[in-house]
């Protein structure tokens, strides 16, 4: 596979010969771009370096280990931006205003974080708040929100989830992005009922040291594989590594550990390198 040339083409065109497939690009951390034909959506794009300023001199300095793969101001034709929760590496105040420079996307956020979304630069008319169990459809895309536990299921004073995952139905595929998430009771059944084809799951794990210093964690690799098996998901893409030194995983180690997994198609993505998946209707 040819390494990506950064910055990426901000139009995110389909790779040659894949016009009827769903194309995905890993943008680093939990971020993905997804294209099907004329529709382009982003999930959790962290394309700035604002956290390096916020945490400079602290125990976890949040310095980027790689550059942003695209300048958010240059992105064109962006239809939807999904933010799974309010942490800055998922709802990025350094990207949100600039993603509106050359596009006019709709932003989907947890309803519990709608005020934060507006404060981060989302115009109220362009913001859609969802809670777990709710869905909406637009331009041939259906988004269904499911609970996420980062590391616990957490709700606001109105009982609305602060952390979400999304199942995105596009091009005949159902793609599950869990958001930042660890296992919780009933999760496999919720996801299984949505007939997911591809799971985008964080695999950087969790521990008391990070949690005690304000960094809740995610699935371990084994837990991500187990969820795919229990929920009947045939394909897994591992993410949420490689951006911050203190909160990462070794891709070579991930690949080595996955060599014994032969019942699930798995991928360790490369930054900015597109891959395609064929859907039932493609």
Backbone as CSV, one residue per row, in Angstrom:
resi,resn,N_x,N_y,N_z,CA_x,CA_y,CA_z,C_x,C_y,C_z
1,UNK,0.843,-1.191,0.000,0.000,0.000,0.000,0.878,1.240,0.000
2,UNK,0.537,2.180,-0.890,1.317,3.402,-0.989,0.981,4.331,0.162
3,UNK,1.992,4.860,0.874,1.699,5.787,1.972,0.949,7.009,1.465
4,UNK,0.121,7.573,2.334,-0.624,8.779,1.963,0.326,9.950,1.793
5,UNK,0.009,10.815,0.856,0.722,12.077,0.696,-0.061,13.131,1.453
6,UNK,0.559,13.681,2.480,-0.114,14.664,3.324,0.326,16.076,2.932
7,UNK,-0.566,17.064,2.992,-1.975,16.914,3.350,-2.781,16.212,2.256
8,UNK,-3.897,15.627,2.670,-4.755,14.905,1.748,-5.475,15.865,0.801
9,UNK,-5.935,15.318,-0.307,-6.802,16.076,-1.207,-8.058,16.457,-0.421
10,UNK,-8.323,17.734,-0.203,-9.439,18.133,0.664,-10.810,17.827,0.089
11,UNK,-10.864,17.352,-1.156,-12.153,16.935,-1.722,-12.499,15.503,-1.329
12,UNK,-11.514,14.755,-0.833,-11.681,13.343,-0.482,-12.374,12.567,-1.613
13,UNK,-11.760,12.582,-2.799,-12.358,11.836,-3.911,-12.210,10.339,-3.701
14,UNK,-13.132,9.576,-4.275,-13.015,8.123,-4.213,-11.697,7.669,-4.832
15,UNK,-11.052,6.671,-4.268,-9.896,6.077,-4.934,-10.287,5.579,-6.315
16,UNK,-9.360,5.593,-7.266,-9.690,5.172,-8.625,-10.353,3.795,-8.657
17,UNK,-11.432,3.693,-9.440,-12.105,2.419,-9.625,-13.028,2.006,-8.501
18,UNK,-13.308,2.927,-7.552,-14.126,2.539,-6.394,-15.357,3.429,-6.234
19,UNK,-15.877,3.949,-7.345,-16.967,4.914,-7.273,-18.228,4.348,-6.637
20,UNK,-18.428,3.052,-6.681,-19.627,2.443,-6.111,-19.359,1.759,-4.778
21,UNK,-18.192,1.993,-4.209,-17.859,1.467,-2.891,-17.894,2.587,-1.858
22,UNK,-17.964,2.210,-0.595,-17.790,3.162,0.490,-16.296,3.275,0.766
23,UNK,-15.784,4.495,0.755,-14.362,4.737,1.006,-14.204,5.398,2.371
24,UNK,-13.167,4.961,3.111,-12.867,5.529,4.417,-11.410,5.952,4.480
25,UNK,-11.154,7.033,5.198,-9.806,7.511,5.494,-9.703,7.663,7.003
26,UNK,-8.659,7.118,7.612,-8.412,7.380,9.028,-7.701,8.712,9.129
27,UNK,-8.244,9.608,9.963,-7.704,10.958,10.126,-6.838,11.092,11.376
28,UNK,-6.582,9.976,12.052,-5.846,10.001,13.305,-6.800,10.016,14.485
29,UNK,-6.295,9.507,15.637,-7.096,9.405,16.860,-8.388,8.642,16.556
30,UNK,-9.559,9.208,16.803,-10.812,8.527,16.488,-11.448,9.057,15.211
31,UNK,-10.723,9.862,14.454,-11.302,10.543,13.313,-11.319,9.717,12.040
32,UNK,-12.426,9.797,11.318,-12.557,9.138,10.014,-13.316,10.045,9.059
33,UNK,-12.945,9.950,7.778,-13.753,10.486,6.694,-14.400,9.303,5.989
34,UNK,-15.653,9.457,5.613,-16.405,8.398,4.934,-17.077,9.005,3.712
35,UNK,-16.835,8.405,2.564,-17.488,8.878,1.337,-18.228,7.734,0.674
36,UNK,-19.452,8.055,0.189,-20.157,7.188,-0.736,-20.765,8.073,-1.811
37,UNK,-20.255,7.883,-3.028,-20.691,8.695,-4.161,-20.573,10.179,-3.824
38,UNK,-21.671,10.928,-3.794,-21.570,12.376,-3.601,-21.648,12.787,-2.137
39,UNK,-21.717,11.842,-1.229,-21.881,12.165,0.185,-20.562,11.982,0.927
40,UNK,-20.170,12.999,1.696,-18.944,12.961,2.489,-19.286,13.316,3.929
41,UNK,-18.872,12.470,4.851,-19.066,12.783,6.262,-17.776,12.540,7.030
42,UNK,-17.615,13.282,8.111,-16.504,13.117,9.044,-17.052,12.628,10.379
43,UNK,-16.250,11.821,11.051,-16.548,11.381,12.407,-15.384,11.808,13.293
44,UNK,-15.673,12.547,14.348,-14.696,12.932,15.370,-13.377,13.465,14.794
45,UNK,-13.422,14.445,13.895,-12.159,14.959,13.336,-11.432,15.866,14.326
46,UNK,-10.227,15.469,14.732,-9.348,16.355,15.508,-8.219,16.745,14.573
47,UNK,-8.319,17.935,14.003,-7.425,18.372,12.939,-6.616,19.597,13.337
48,UNK,-6.649,19.952,14.611,-5.906,21.104,15.110,-4.847,20.621,16.103
49,UNK,-4.274,21.570,16.821,-3.310,21.239,17.873,-3.646,22.013,19.150
50,UNK,-4.931,22.286,19.367,-5.309,23.122,20.503,-5.019,22.455,21.844
51,UNK,-5.007,21.126,21.888,-4.763,20.454,23.164,-3.310,20.596,23.613
52,UNK,-2.397,20.771,22.669,-0.998,20.983,23.053,-0.853,22.268,23.863
53,UNK,-1.593,23.308,23.501,-1.561,24.557,24.261,-2.230,24.383,25.619
54,UNK,-3.358,23.704,25.638,-4.106,23.546,26.884,-3.312,22.776,27.931
55,UNK,-2.583,21.742,27.488,-1.925,20.846,28.440,-0.414,21.024,28.499
56,UNK,0.100,22.100,27.920,1.544,22.334,27.956,2.036,22.416,29.408
57,UNK,3.086,21.646,29.714,3.677,21.645,31.038,2.987,20.752,32.045
58,UNK,1.963,20.039,31.627,1.245,19.153,32.547,1.688,17.714,32.327
59,UNK,1.183,16.799,33.138,1.678,15.426,33.135,1.460,14.755,31.782
60,UNK,0.361,15.080,31.101,0.086,14.544,29.762,0.030,15.727,28.792
61,UNK,1.114,16.033,28.093,1.187,17.286,27.333,0.394,17.330,26.028
62,UNK,-0.110,16.227,25.537,-0.975,16.228,24.351,-0.296,16.819,23.108
63,UNK,0.993,16.579,22.960,1.673,16.996,21.725,1.380,15.988,20.614
64,UNK,1.048,16.495,19.445,0.766,15.612,18.302,2.034,14.867,17.898
65,UNK,1.889,13.574,17.605,2.996,12.779,17.083,3.018,12.768,15.560
66,UNK,1.977,13.280,14.931,1.961,13.400,13.469,1.149,14.631,13.113
67,UNK,1.387,15.210,11.960,0.632,16.405,11.572,-0.810,16.056,11.225
68,UNK,-1.655,17.062,11.242,-3.014,16.857,10.757,-2.968,16.443,9.292
69,UNK,-3.750,15.437,8.896,-3.684,14.975,7.510,-4.341,15.911,6.507
70,UNK,-5.106,16.909,6.985,-5.756,17.838,6.068,-6.014,19.138,6.828
71,UNK,-5.948,20.244,6.116,-6.310,21.540,6.685,-7.834,21.650,6.676
72,UNK,-8.471,21.807,7.835,-9.936,21.808,7.836,-10.543,22.912,6.985
73,UNK,-9.863,24.030,6.828,-10.404,25.117,6.011,-10.486,24.748,4.535
74,UNK,-9.707,23.765,4.123,-9.662,23.400,2.707,-10.695,22.354,2.322
75,UNK,-11.313,21.691,3.295,-12.226,20.575,3.001,-13.464,21.106,2.294
76,UNK,-13.803,20.487,1.178,-14.962,20.901,0.390,-15.953,19.747,0.283
77,UNK,-17.227,20.104,0.100,-18.254,19.095,-0.125,-18.597,18.276,1.094
78,UNK,-18.327,18.789,2.278,-18.585,18.044,3.511,-20.052,18.197,3.896
79,UNK,-20.750,17.064,4.036,-22.188,17.080,4.298,-22.532,16.947,5.780
80,UNK,-21.811,16.075,6.486,-22.126,15.769,7.876,-20.843,15.688,8.685
81,UNK,-20.904,16.146,9.938,-19.829,15.944,10.897,-20.463,15.352,12.146
82,UNK,-20.023,14.161,12.523,-20.541,13.482,13.710,-19.528,13.615,14.833
83,UNK,-19.955,14.119,15.972,-19.124,14.190,17.174,-19.734,13.270,18.219
84,UNK,-18.958,12.329,18.709,-19.502,11.338,19.630,-19.630,11.859,21.052
85,UNK,-18.812,12.855,21.425,-18.893,13.423,22.772,-18.117,14.738,22.818
86,UNK,-18.072,15.348,23.997,-17.574,16.696,24.105,-16.099,16.861,24.351
87,UNK,-15.310,15.777,24.475,-13.874,15.939,24.646,-13.282,16.554,23.383
88,UNK,-12.273,17.393,23.558,-11.796,18.225,22.453,-11.220,17.421,21.302
89,UNK,-10.653,16.239,21.568,-10.139,15.444,20.454,-11.256,14.739,19.689
90,UNK,-12.507,15.039,20.050,-13.667,14.509,19.322,-14.622,15.629,18.900
91,UNK,-14.665,16.713,19.669,-15.446,17.901,19.333,-14.464,19.071,19.379
92,UNK,-13.768,19.270,18.274,-12.560,20.091,18.242,-12.865,21.547,17.920
93,UNK,-12.718,22.420,18.917,-12.937,23.838,18.679,-11.921,24.423,17.715
94,UNK,-10.806,23.707,17.473,-9.819,24.159,16.508,-10.100,23.695,15.092
95,UNK,-11.114,22.847,14.906,-11.503,22.373,13.574,-12.904,22.806,13.182
96,UNK,-13.836,22.793,14.139,-15.254,22.998,13.814,-15.494,24.299,13.037
97,UNK,-14.990,25.450,13.473,-15.276,26.667,12.698,-14.701,26.613,11.288
98,UNK,-13.549,25.985,11.130,-12.842,25.989,9.851,-13.407,24.972,8.870
99,UNK,-14.062,23.934,9.367,-14.736,22.995,8.477,-15.920,23.641,7.770
100,UNK,-16.308,24.837,8.225,-17.407,25.573,7.600,-16.912,26.623,6.612
101,UNK,-15.594,26.681,6.388,-15.046,27.677,5.462,-15.453,27.388,4.032
102,UNK,-15.343,26.130,3.619,-15.609,25.747,2.228,-16.750,24.749,2.114
103,UNK,-17.427,24.459,3.212,-18.554,23.528,3.237,-19.615,24.077,4.178
104,UNK,-20.783,23.474,4.140,-21.886,23.872,5.023,-22.480,22.620,5.657
105,UNK,-21.682,21.926,6.491,-22.148,20.632,7.003,-23.166,20.779,8.133
106,UNK,-23.929,19.724,8.329,-24.741,19.552,9.522,-23.897,18.831,10.556
107,UNK,-23.901,19.313,11.787,-23.146,18.695,12.871,-24.104,17.906,13.763
108,UNK,-23.757,16.653,14.017,-24.552,15.781,14.878,-23.764,15.546,16.157
109,UNK,-24.364,15.864,17.296,-23.687,15.763,18.586,-24.654,15.152,19.595
110,UNK,-24.140,14.646,20.719,-25.065,14.253,21.785,-25.907,15.455,22.222
111,UNK,-27.207,15.243,22.371,-28.047,16.369,22.781,-27.577,16.935,24.117
112,UNK,-27.042,16.081,24.974,-26.536,16.529,26.263,-25.368,17.494,26.132
113,UNK,-24.723,17.533,24.961,-23.573,18.407,24.743,-23.870,19.485,23.700
114,UNK,-25.149,19.776,23.469,-25.497,20.753,22.439,-24.967,22.143,22.775
115,UNK,-25.055,22.549,24.039,-24.551,23.871,24.421,-23.048,23.946,24.187
116,UNK,-22.338,22.897,24.538,-20.897,22.876,24.289,-20.617,22.941,22.793
117,UNK,-21.427,22.243,21.989,-21.236,22.280,20.551,-21.345,23.689,19.991
118,UNK,-22.340,24.448,20.456,-22.481,25.839,20.009,-21.275,26.657,20.463
119,UNK,-20.823,26.418,21.695,-19.656,27.149,22.202,-18.400,26.823,21.413
120,UNK,-18.342,25.630,20.821,-17.173,25.242,20.032,-17.249,25.731,18.589
121,UNK,-18.332,26.398,18.212,-18.395,26.988,16.880,-19.444,26.430,15.954
122,UNK,-20.342,25.576,16.446,-21.410,25.044,15.596,-22.581,26.025,15.630
123,UNK,-23.010,26.560,14.492,-24.198,27.421,14.489,-25.430,26.611,14.914
124,UNK,-26.262,27.183,15.749,-27.431,26.448,16.248,-28.296,25.866,15.122
125,UNK,-28.503,26.581,13.994,-29.322,25.993,12.928,-28.654,24.801,12.239
126,UNK,-27.323,24.645,12.428,-26.605,23.546,11.777,-26.284,22.429,12.761
127,UNK,-26.913,22.447,13.941,-26.640,21.441,14.970,-27.866,20.563,15.164
128,UNK,-27.631,19.254,15.176,-28.671,18.275,15.485,-28.225,17.469,16.692
129,UNK,-28.984,17.527,17.767,-28.672,16.745,18.953,-29.445,15.440,18.964
130,UNK,-28.740,14.349,19.252,-29.362,13.025,19.359,-29.089,12.443,20.736
131,UNK,-29.936,11.538,21.149,-29.673,10.717,22.318,-29.750,9.256,21.896
132,UNK,-29.254,8.384,22.758,-29.207,6.955,22.435,-30.600,6.442,22.069
133,UNK,-30.652,5.643,21.003,-31.895,5.075,20.525,-32.584,5.895,19.459
134,UNK,-32.085,7.114,19.197,-32.703,7.981,18.206,-31.956,7.881,16.873
135,UNK,-32.681,8.136,15.793,-32.117,8.059,14.445,-32.569,9.267,13.632
136,UNK,-31.801,9.550,12.578,-32.262,10.497,11.578,-31.663,10.092,10.242
137,UNK,-32.302,10.544,9.170,-31.848,10.195,7.823,-31.707,11.458,7.001
138,UNK,-30.657,11.471,6.150,-30.419,12.615,5.280,-29.539,12.182,4.126
139,UNK,-29.907,12.547,2.905,-29.094,12.315,1.709,-28.642,10.858,1.595
140,UNK,-29.546,9.935,1.863,-29.219,8.528,1.724,-28.401,7.951,2.863
141,UNK,-28.227,8.723,3.945,-27.478,8.263,5.120,-28.433,8.221,6.312
142,UNK,-28.385,7.131,7.064,-29.152,7.024,8.304,-28.180,6.892,9.460
143,UNK,-28.355,7.723,10.482,-27.505,7.719,11.669,-28.355,7.279,12.858
144,UNK,-27.907,6.259,13.568,-28.573,5.799,14.785,-27.602,5.928,15.944
145,UNK,-28.020,6.598,17.006,-27.172,6.795,18.179,-27.341,5.641,19.156
146,UNK,-26.227,5.209,19.727,-26.231,4.153,20.745,-25.407,4.642,21.936
147,UNK,-25.629,4.083,23.127,-24.845,4.531,24.283,-23.365,4.172,24.138
148,UNK,-22.517,4.966,24.783,-21.095,4.660,24.913,-20.695,4.853,26.373
149,UNK,-19.727,4.068,26.826,-19.237,4.140,28.201,-17.773,4.540,28.184
150,UNK,-17.493,5.763,28.627,-16.116,6.291,28.587,-15.654,6.677,29.987
151,UNK,-15.304,5.862,30.887,-15.318,4.414,30.932,-16.651,3.889,31.452
152,UNK,-17.550,4.797,31.829,-18.841,4.434,32.381,-19.948,5.104,31.579
153,UNK,-21.135,4.508,31.587,-22.300,5.175,31.029,-22.613,6.390,31.894
154,UNK,-22.710,7.553,31.268,-22.880,8.804,32.002,-23.993,9.611,31.355
155,UNK,-24.919,10.119,32.178,-26.025,10.905,31.650,-26.062,12.258,32.349
156,UNK,-26.756,13.214,31.715,-26.905,14.536,32.306,-28.122,14.554,33.231
157,UNK,-28.487,15.735,33.697,-29.598,15.853,34.638,-30.933,15.449,34.034
158,UNK,-30.991,15.385,32.704,-32.220,14.994,32.011,-32.188,13.533,31.568
159,UNK,-31.171,12.808,31.984,-31.070,11.396,31.618,-30.552,11.153,30.220
160,UNK,-29.933,12.159,29.600,-29.409,12.020,28.244,-27.927,11.665,28.283
161,UNK,-27.519,10.806,27.372,-26.157,10.289,27.364,-25.148,11.354,26.966
162,UNK,-24.077,11.479,27.763,-22.985,12.380,27.418,-22.066,11.778,26.362
163,UNK,-22.010,10.447,26.292,-21.132,9.757,25.351,-21.984,8.858,24.456
164,UNK,-21.764,8.964,23.166,-22.520,8.181,22.198,-21.588,7.446,21.251
165,UNK,-22.117,6.405,20.649,-21.588,5.831,19.426,-22.639,6.029,18.342
166,UNK,-22.228,5.841,17.096,-23.166,5.989,15.983,-23.073,4.784,15.063
167,UNK,-24.233,4.295,14.615,-24.286,3.337,13.520,-24.723,4.102,12.282
168,UNK,-23.867,4.086,11.277,-24.042,4.879,10.071,-24.391,3.925,8.934
169,UNK,-25.593,4.068,8.407,-26.006,3.255,7.263,-25.780,4.072,6.005
170,UNK,-24.861,3.597,5.159,-24.466,4.348,3.969,-23.997,3.361,2.907
171,UNK,-24.470,3.529,1.696,-24.025,2.688,0.591,-24.251,1.202,0.808
172,UNK,-25.318,0.843,1.528,-25.595,-0.564,1.779,-24.805,-1.166,2.918
173,UNK,-24.013,-0.353,3.617,-23.227,-0.810,4.759,-23.766,-0.204,6.045
174,UNK,-23.536,-0.914,7.135,-23.782,-0.361,8.464,-22.449,-0.336,9.209
175,UNK,-21.975,0.881,9.476,-20.676,1.114,10.103,-20.922,1.601,11.528
176,UNK,-20.315,0.924,12.492,-20.445,1.295,13.897,-19.176,1.977,14.370
177,UNK,-19.293,3.252,14.721,-18.212,3.969,15.395,-18.645,4.099,16.843
178,UNK,-17.917,3.468,17.738,-18.347,3.379,19.136,-18.140,4.667,19.903
179,UNK,-17.415,5.657,19.328,-16.924,6.739,20.140,-15.911,6.195,21.123
180,UNK,-15.493,7.016,22.064,-14.642,6.502,23.135,-15.497,5.602,24.006
181,UNK,-15.060,4.367,24.200,-15.969,3.403,24.813,-15.205,2.232,25.392
182,UNK,-15.705,1.737,26.515,-15.296,0.481,27.116,-16.534,-0.411,27.179
183,UNK,-16.366,-1.707,27.465,-17.538,-2.594,27.511,-18.527,-2.164,28.593
184,UNK,-19.810,-2.373,28.311,-20.851,-2.144,29.308,-21.948,-3.189,29.131
185,UNK,-22.717,-3.450,30.178,-23.755,-4.495,30.095,-24.770,-4.198,29.001
186,UNK,-25.060,-5.206,28.199,-26.055,-5.080,27.146,-25.542,-4.500,25.852
187,UNK,-24.276,-4.106,25.811,-23.745,-3.448,24.611,-23.823,-4.349,23.389
188,UNK,-23.386,-5.588,23.521,-23.358,-6.484,22.364,-24.755,-6.672,21.777
189,UNK,-25.763,-6.773,22.642,-27.116,-6.946,22.146,-27.619,-5.728,21.404
190,UNK,-27.328,-4.525,21.924,-27.737,-3.290,21.250,-27.140,-3.236,19.849
191,UNK,-25.845,-3.520,19.759,-25.164,-3.433,18.471,-25.594,-4.573,17.549
192,UNK,-25.765,-5.760,18.109,-26.185,-6.905,17.282,-27.517,-6.622,16.602
193,UNK,-28.443,-5.993,17.310,-29.763,-5.715,16.750,-29.705,-4.736,15.580
194,UNK,-28.592,-4.025,15.425,-28.437,-3.062,14.338,-27.687,-3.641,13.139
195,UNK,-27.337,-4.922,13.198,-26.779,-5.654,12.047,-25.586,-4.933,11.428
196,UNK,-24.579,-4.695,12.254,-23.407,-3.933,11.826,-22.498,-4.768,10.934
197,UNK,-21.962,-4.147,9.887,-21.021,-4.806,8.971,-19.565,-4.521,9.322
198,UNK,-19.287,-3.331,9.849,-17.917,-2.893,10.091,-17.887,-2.073,11.371
199,UNK,-16.961,-2.409,12.284,-16.820,-1.682,13.538,-15.522,-0.892,13.530
200,UNK,-15.614,0.389,13.874,-14.457,1.259,14.078,-14.324,1.434,15.591
201,UNK,-13.348,0.739,16.197,-13.276,0.676,17.652,-11.932,1.163,18.173
202,UNK,-11.928,1.940,19.267,-10.671,2.367,19.896,-10.055,1.206,20.655
203,UNK,-8.732,1.098,20.611,-8.063,-0.053,21.239,-6.886,0.384,22.108
204,UNK,-6.919,1.616,22.597,-5.801,2.107,23.411,-5.906,1.713,24.879
205,UNK,-6.983,1.007,25.251,-7.094,0.487,26.606,-7.319,1.567,27.648
206,UNK,-7.121,1.210,28.898,-7.370,2.125,30.006,-6.600,1.640,31.226
207,UNK,-6.320,2.552,32.150,-5.654,2.177,33.394,-5.902,3.280,34.411
208,UNK,-5.612,2.960,35.669,-5.892,3.885,36.766,-5.064,5.153,36.652
209,UNK,-3.808,5.041,36.181,-2.939,6.220,36.093,-3.541,7.269,35.167
210,UNK,-3.975,6.864,33.983,-4.567,7.823,33.061,-5.894,8.357,33.613
211,UNK,-6.730,7.464,34.116,-8.028,7.896,34.627,-7.863,8.871,35.793
212,UNK,-6.922,8.594,36.682,-6.723,9.472,37.842,-6.228,10.856,37.446
213,UNK,-5.698,10.971,36.226,-5.225,12.270,35.736,-6.125,12.804,34.616
214,UNK,-7.396,12.404,34.643,-8.381,12.998,33.765,-8.472,12.431,32.370
215,UNK,-7.912,11.231,32.146,-7.938,10.627,30.808,-8.625,9.265,30.891
216,UNK,-9.961,9.220,30.782,-10.641,7.927,30.779,-10.303,7.151,29.517
217,UNK,-10.378,5.827,29.616,-9.886,4.989,28.527,-10.970,4.275,27.749
218,UNK,-10.517,3.298,27.002,-11.330,2.628,25.996,-11.144,1.117,26.046
219,UNK,-11.682,0.449,25.021,-11.492,-0.989,24.882,-10.013,-1.348,24.841
220,UNK,-9.685,-2.497,25.388,-8.444,-3.148,25.017,-8.669,-3.849,23.674
221,UNK,-7.599,-4.277,23.048,-7.752,-4.996,21.778,-8.598,-6.245,21.969
222,UNK,-8.334,-7.009,23.019,-9.112,-8.235,23.250,-10.589,-7.922,23.431
223,UNK,-10.905,-6.833,24.119,-12.316,-6.472,24.313,-12.972,-6.062,23.005
224,UNK,-12.229,-5.378,22.135,-12.783,-4.994,20.840,-13.097,-6.231,19.998
225,UNK,-12.190,-7.183,19.994,-12.424,-8.422,19.248,-13.618,-9.170,19.832
226,UNK,-13.699,-9.235,21.147,-14.809,-9.924,21.793,-16.140,-9.280,21.443
227,UNK,-16.197,-7.941,21.432,-17.440,-7.271,21.062,-17.844,-7.634,19.637
228,UNK,-16.892,-7.640,18.721,-17.221,-8.015,17.344,-17.795,-9.429,17.287
229,UNK,-17.198,-10.335,18.008,-17.705,-11.719,18.019,-19.098,-11.784,18.639
230,UNK,-19.263,-11.134,19.781,-20.536,-11.224,20.493,-21.662,-10.510,19.756
231,UNK,-21.327,-9.455,19.015,-22.340,-8.685,18.295,-22.483,-9.112,16.842
232,UNK,-21.720,-10.128,16.417,-21.814,-10.632,15.055,-21.307,-9.666,14.009
233,UNK,-20.262,-8.899,14.352,-19.694,-7.923,13.420,-18.527,-8.578,12.685
234,UNK,-18.559,-8.673,11.364,-17.528,-9.431,10.653,-16.214,-8.695,10.432
235,UNK,-16.180,-7.360,10.591,-14.970,-6.604,10.264,-14.689,-5.562,11.342
236,UNK,-13.381,-5.384,11.623,-12.932,-4.481,12.674,-11.808,-3.587,12.150
237,UNK,-11.906,-2.296,12.446,-10.813,-1.346,12.212,-10.426,-0.772,13.568
238,UNK,-9.140,-0.883,13.909,-8.636,-0.446,15.216,-8.122,0.993,15.121
239,UNK,-8.525,1.830,16.066,-8.071,3.228,16.024,-7.823,3.748,17.437
240,UNK,-7.641,5.063,17.547,-7.340,5.776,18.791,-5.950,5.404,19.325
241,UNK,-4.996,5.438,18.419,-3.588,5.236,18.776,-2.762,6.142,17.855
242,UNK,-1.526,6.407,18.272,-0.584,7.060,17.377,-0.570,8.575,17.398
243,UNK,-1.485,9.230,18.148,-1.499,10.689,18.143,-0.824,11.279,19.377
244,UNK,-1.131,10.724,20.546,-0.551,11.204,21.797,0.257,10.079,22.434
245,UNK,1.472,10.378,22.801,2.380,9.340,23.310,1.833,8.635,24.540
246,UNK,1.151,9.359,25.411,0.699,8.791,26.684,-0.564,7.949,26.539
247,UNK,-1.209,7.981,25.377,-2.545,7.385,25.240,-2.657,6.656,23.906
248,UNK,-1.750,5.703,23.703,-1.618,5.096,22.388,-1.511,3.576,22.499
249,UNK,-1.201,2.958,21.390,-0.906,1.533,21.297,0.092,1.364,20.167
250,UNK,0.825,0.265,20.194,1.840,-0.020,19.178,1.182,-0.758,18.019
251,UNK,1.132,-0.177,16.814,0.444,-0.854,15.711,1.070,-2.191,15.349
252,UNK,2.401,-2.307,15.490,3.040,-3.599,15.201,2.582,-4.653,16.204
253,UNK,2.462,-4.260,17.456,1.976,-5.197,18.474,0.520,-5.566,18.215
254,UNK,-0.297,-4.588,17.846,-1.689,-4.887,17.522,-1.779,-5.898,16.381
255,UNK,-1.009,-5.656,15.323,-1.051,-6.557,14.169,-0.573,-7.955,14.545
256,UNK,0.488,-8.025,15.346,1.002,-9.334,15.743,-0.038,-10.099,16.555
257,UNK,-0.719,-9.419,17.471,-1.715,-10.075,18.306,-2.942,-10.483,17.503
258,UNK,-3.207,-9.774,16.419,-4.379,-10.091,15.603,-4.123,-11.206,14.598
259,UNK,-2.884,-11.638,14.462,-2.599,-12.691,13.473,-3.345,-13.988,13.774
260,UNK,-3.692,-14.208,15.033,-4.421,-15.430,15.391,-5.932,-15.272,15.248
261,UNK,-6.388,-14.077,14.895,-7.824,-13.831,14.725,-8.184,-14.090,13.271
262,UNK,-8.857,-15.198,13.019,-9.179,-15.553,11.636,-10.681,-15.589,11.370
263,UNK,-11.482,-15.243,12.379,-12.927,-15.232,12.187,-13.479,-13.821,11.993
264,UNK,-12.604,-12.824,12.087,-12.986,-11.431,11.877,-11.961,-10.802,10.944
265,UNK,-12.434,-10.113,9.917,-11.518,-9.357,9.059,-11.104,-8.104,9.814
266,UNK,-9.802,-7.887,9.986,-9.334,-6.757,10.785,-8.373,-5.886,9.988
267,UNK,-8.261,-4.651,10.433,-7.387,-3.698,9.761,-6.768,-2.774,10.801
268,UNK,-5.459,-2.570,10.674,-4.758,-1.506,11.384,-4.578,-0.387,10.359
269,UNK,-5.348,0.679,10.438,-5.325,1.668,9.351,-4.030,2.464,9.340
270,UNK,-3.732,3.016,8.167,-2.614,3.937,8.007,-3.164,5.343,7.837
271,UNK,-2.522,6.285,8.484,-3.010,7.658,8.470,-3.208,8.158,7.040
272,UNK,-4.443,8.548,6.727,-4.733,9.157,5.443,-4.771,8.232,4.254
273,UNK,-4.556,6.927,4.452,-4.563,5.982,3.338,-5.970,5.419,3.188
274,UNK,-6.634,5.665,2.059,-8.038,5.216,1.928,-8.145,3.712,1.791
275,UNK,-9.241,3.195,2.298,-9.610,1.797,2.032,-11.091,1.758,1.720
276,UNK,-11.506,0.751,0.977,-12.874,0.697,0.502,-13.557,-0.567,0.972
277,UNK,-14.884,-0.454,1.099,-15.723,-1.571,1.505,-16.924,-1.573,0.598
278,UNK,-17.307,-2.741,0.121,-18.474,-2.849,-0.760,-19.719,-3.090,0.071
279,UNK,-20.788,-2.350,-0.251,-22.054,-2.525,0.452,-23.022,-3.362,-0.360
280,UNK,-24.102,-3.748,0.299,-25.090,-4.633,-0.345,-25.736,-3.969,-1.550
281,UNK,-25.876,-2.642,-1.507,-26.552,-1.950,-2.607,-25.597,-1.335,-3.602
282,UNK,-24.290,-1.505,-3.380,-23.310,-0.853,-4.256,-23.218,-1.568,-5.588
